[in-house]
Amino acid sequence: MSYNYLEKLLRPYIKSFNDTEKIIADHFIKLGHDVVNKTLSNLADDTGLSEATIFKFVKKIGFDGFPNFKISVASNFQNIEERKNELTVFSDISKEDSSYAIAQKLVYSNKLALDNLIGSLDEERINQALNLIYDSQTIHFFGQGASSVIALDSYHKFLRTRFLCNYISDYHMQLSYATKLGPNDCVFLFSHSGETNETIEVARILRNNQVNIIVLTGNHHTDLVKLSSISFVVDSEESAFQSETLTSRILYLTIIDILYVALMYHDEAKNKDSLEKIRKALAVTKKGGTKR
């Protein structure tokens, strides 16, 4: 099974493609690695479009010409099993790179991941998630392993809102607590693989109790997504190869930031009051702070 580099490459541009460009994009994705064996003439025959149109498409997605495009495709397609054995998910980084070269490539990779996120975000989905939160009395954040760390960070952020918030790291306690929740609760579940048995089991209990579930994951086709009320699926290079939330954690936290900021402005007066109370309570911890 091969990782389709072309899907990742084209994703940021999808919303800007016209009907003709969508035909080319779909054909490229269908071809996968085989596109490197095609000439402009072959592609023109396949799609019924002109060579000039296909050339303009390649330029639009950032390449100087068709040969450069094919070189990029050839160098980025690898077998999934090979990629799983690599030291990192960053396919363009090698042990010969200097520390500064690694820094540059990592920053660029994160920027590309965020650009891809912008292309995949759906305003209707964001609004649906916000409506679930607006109608809730308490917001809860659960995850396992590395996803639990993201859940904790999200909990720490949402504490500033007017809502009561809760975070539990222990799986047994999550199961127990889930039995006490109901329609007035909203639970964020984090699982990069989407296949974590513990998180799926928590989701089943929550679904049986008619709890609103917002899932953040890196996998579209899982029971966890099916059990959710709303799901945000982030696509990153590591999503195809590894279970670690390395670059993806930036995407999850960005989605949380989006929901948090929108939420703060929805009921601005109450949220501002909540934030000021927290700042006042924390003032005692700062040097020169006034004790209450």
PyMOL commands that set and color helices and strands:
alter all, ss='L'
color gray80, all
select helices_A, chain A and resi 5-16+19-37+40-47+51-60+66-76+80-84+99-120+123-134+146-158+171-178+197-208+223-227+237-240+248-266+268-285
alter helices_A, ss='H'
color red, helices_A
select strands_A, chain A and resi 138-143+164-167+185-191+212-217+230-233
alter strands_A, ss='S'
color yellow, strands_A
deselect
rebuild
show_as cartoon
